[in-house]
Amino acid sequence: MSFQDHHLPDVSRETQERLACFAELLTRWTARINLISARDVPHLWERHIRDCLQLVPLVEKGTRITDLGSGGGFPGIILAIAADADVTLIESDRRKAAFLREASRVTGCRTRVLDQRIENVEILPAPVVTARALASLSQLLSWTEKLLVPDGYALFLKGEHAPDELTDAARDWHMSVSQIPGRTSGGVILKISDIRRV
């Protein structure tokens, strides 16, 4: 399927071609290592790629991002392509990390893949930390605290349980939160800064 079948009006032709290349590679690898659910493959563009593209306006072009639990490259690879971001992808599953390296090579992304557990990673803090479909907000904040520069922010794609997760996290964390409605029903982007333990 070509990128024309999934026209993205706010994205350049070159970026759409790179996204299509990524989608084709992900579809091939998913048959072997389950990067996304088999039933999601026909909906890859809508459920995964477009979902992650909604973060692009929230990051400065070329910024440094640390993506937690990168898995199939969502949102890390998408941001590396569409926001020309310099992305560190953290993925402990070595097979998924191998996919991320290949996807970065094939699409020409500026990435670094760390096949380590998030809690063991020692890297310079980044201005932006991202995650999607990974863990509870409390857990994400625990990991993010050491990976974010003091004036940076986190972008977490969350679903309908975001209000409950915010309530739970507020017991242990002080934070400034902006809730940005997502593209999908019940979806929300949490933009979080000033993260510190209570």
C-alpha positions as CSV (number, residue, x, y, z in Angstrom):
1,M,0.0,0.0,0.0
2,S,1.5,3.3,-1.0
3,F,1.6,6.5,1.1
4,Q,-1.0,8.0,-1.3
5,D,-3.5,5.6,0.2
6,H,-3.0,7.3,3.6
7,H,-2.7,11.0,2.6
8,L,-1.6,13.1,5.5
9,P,-2.4,16.8,4.5
10,D,-0.1,18.3,7.1
11,V,2.9,16.2,6.2
12,S,5.4,16.6,3.4
13,R,5.6,14.1,0.5
14,E,9.1,13.0,1.6
15,T,7.9,12.5,5.2
16,Q,4.9,10.5,3.9
17,E,7.2,8.3,1.8
18,R,9.4,7.7,4.9
19,L,6.4,6.8,7.0
20,A,5.2,4.4,4.3
21,C,8.6,2.8,4.2
22,F,8.4,2.4,8.0
23,A,4.8,1.0,7.8
24,E,5.9,-1.6,5.2
25,L,8.9,-2.7,7.3
26,L,6.8,-2.9,10.5
27,T,4.1,-5.0,8.7
28,R,6.8,-7.5,7.6
29,W,8.4,-7.7,11.0
30,T,5.1,-8.0,12.9
31,A,4.5,-11.4,11.3
32,R,7.6,-12.6,13.1
33,I,7.9,-10.7,16.4
34,N,4.4,-9.2,17.1
35,L,5.3,-5.5,17.1
36,I,1.6,-4.7,16.9
37,S,-1.5,-6.9,17.1
38,A,-2.2,-8.9,13.9
39,R,-5.7,-7.4,13.9
40,D,-4.3,-3.9,14.0
41,V,-2.2,-4.3,10.9
42,P,-5.0,-3.2,8.5
43,H,-5.5,-0.2,10.8
44,L,-1.8,0.6,11.2
45,W,-2.0,4.1,9.8
46,E,-5.1,5.2,11.7
47,R,-4.5,3.5,15.1
48,H,-0.7,3.9,15.3
49,I,0.9,6.3,12.8
50,R,-1.8,9.1,12.8
51,D,-2.2,8.7,16.6
52,C,1.5,9.4,17.1
53,L,1.6,12.2,14.5
54,Q,-0.6,14.3,16.8
55,L,2.5,14.8,19.0
56,V,4.5,16.5,16.2
57,P,3.0,20.1,16.8
58,L,4.0,19.7,20.5
59,V,7.7,19.3,19.9
60,E,10.2,21.7,18.4
61,K,11.7,20.5,15.1
62,G,15.0,18.8,15.7
63,T,14.7,18.5,19.5
64,R,16.2,15.7,21.5
65,I,13.6,13.1,22.7
66,T,13.9,10.1,24.9
67,D,11.1,7.5,24.1
68,L,10.3,4.9,26.8
69,G,9.4,1.4,25.9
70,S,9.7,2.1,22.1
71,G,8.4,-1.3,21.0
72,G,7.3,-1.0,17.4
73,G,8.5,2.6,17.2
74,F,5.5,4.5,18.5
75,P,5.9,7.3,19.0
76,G,9.7,7.5,18.8
77,I,10.3,6.6,15.2
78,I,7.3,8.6,14.0
79,L,8.7,11.7,15.8
80,A,12.2,11.0,14.4
81,I,10.7,11.0,10.9
82,A,8.0,13.7,11.1
83,A,9.6,16.2,13.6
84,D,13.2,15.5,12.5
85,A,13.8,14.8,16.1
86,D,17.0,13.2,17.6
87,V,15.4,10.3,19.5
88,T,16.8,7.9,22.0
89,L,14.7,4.7,21.8
90,I,14.7,2.6,25.0
91,E,13.5,-1.0,24.4
92,S,14.5,-3.9,26.6
93,D,13.3,-6.6,24.2
94,R,16.3,-7.3,21.9
95,R,14.2,-8.4,19.0
96,K,12.2,-5.2,19.1
97,A,15.4,-3.2,19.5
98,A,16.7,-4.9,16.4
99,F,13.6,-3.8,14.5
100,L,14.1,-0.3,15.7
101,R,17.7,-0.2,14.5
102,E,16.6,-1.5,11.1
103,A,13.6,0.9,10.9
104,S,16.0,3.8,11.7
105,R,18.4,2.7,9.1
106,V,15.8,2.2,6.4
107,T,14.0,5.6,7.1
108,G,17.2,7.6,7.7
109,C,16.2,8.6,11.2
110,R,18.5,10.2,13.8
111,T,18.1,7.7,16.6
112,R,20.0,5.8,19.2
113,V,18.6,2.4,20.3
114,L,19.3,1.3,23.9
115,D,18.3,-2.4,24.5
116,Q,18.1,-2.0,28.2
117,R,15.5,-1.8,30.9
118,I,14.4,1.8,31.5
119,E,15.4,1.8,35.1
120,N,19.0,0.8,34.2
121,V,19.5,3.5,31.5
122,E,22.1,6.1,32.2
123,I,21.9,8.9,29.6
124,L,21.9,12.7,29.6
125,P,18.5,14.1,30.3
126,A,16.4,15.2,27.3
127,P,14.1,18.2,26.8
128,V,11.2,15.8,26.0
129,V,10.3,12.3,27.2
130,T,7.6,10.3,25.4
131,A,5.7,7.1,26.0
132,R,2.6,5.3,24.5
133,A,0.8,2.3,25.8
134,L,3.5,1.4,28.3
135,A,2.7,1.7,32.0
136,S,0.7,3.6,34.6
137,L,1.3,7.3,34.9
138,S,2.9,6.9,38.3
139,Q,5.4,4.4,36.8
140,L,6.1,6.7,33.8
141,L,6.8,9.6,36.1
142,S,9.2,7.5,38.2
143,W,11.2,6.6,35.1
144,T,10.9,10.1,33.6
145,E,12.2,12.0,36.6
146,K,15.9,11.2,35.9
147,L,15.6,11.3,32.1
148,L,14.1,14.9,31.8
149,V,16.0,18.2,31.9
150,P,14.6,20.5,34.6
151,D,12.7,22.7,32.2
152,G,11.6,19.8,30.0
153,Y,8.3,18.1,29.6
154,A,6.8,14.7,29.0
155,L,4.2,13.7,26.4
156,F,2.2,10.6,27.3
157,L,-0.5,9.3,25.0
158,K,-3.2,7.9,27.3
159,G,-6.7,6.5,27.0
160,E,-10.0,6.8,28.9
161,H,-8.4,5.9,32.3
162,A,-6.2,9.1,32.2
163,P,-8.3,10.9,34.9
164,D,-7.9,7.9,37.3
165,E,-4.2,7.7,36.6
166,L,-3.8,11.4,37.2
167,T,-5.5,11.1,40.6
168,D,-3.3,8.1,41.6
169,A,-0.1,9.8,40.5
170,A,-1.0,13.0,42.4
171,R,-0.6,11.0,45.7
172,D,3.2,10.7,45.1
173,W,4.0,13.4,42.5
174,H,3.8,17.2,42.1
175,M,3.4,18.1,38.4
176,S,2.0,20.7,36.0
177,V,-0.3,19.0,33.6
178,S,-2.0,20.0,30.4
179,Q,-4.6,17.6,29.0
180,I,-4.9,17.8,25.2
181,P,-7.8,16.0,23.7
182,G,-6.6,13.1,21.4
183,R,-7.8,12.2,18.0
184,T,-9.5,9.0,19.3
185,S,-12.6,8.7,21.5
186,G,-11.4,8.9,25.1
187,G,-7.8,9.5,24.1
188,V,-5.7,12.3,25.6
189,I,-2.2,13.6,25.4
190,L,-0.8,14.5,28.9
191,K,1.8,17.2,28.7
192,I,3.6,17.1,32.0
193,S,6.3,19.4,33.4
194,D,7.7,20.4,36.8
195,I,7.8,16.7,37.9
196,R,8.9,16.1,41.5
197,R,8.1,13.7,44.2
198,V,5.7,14.7,47.0
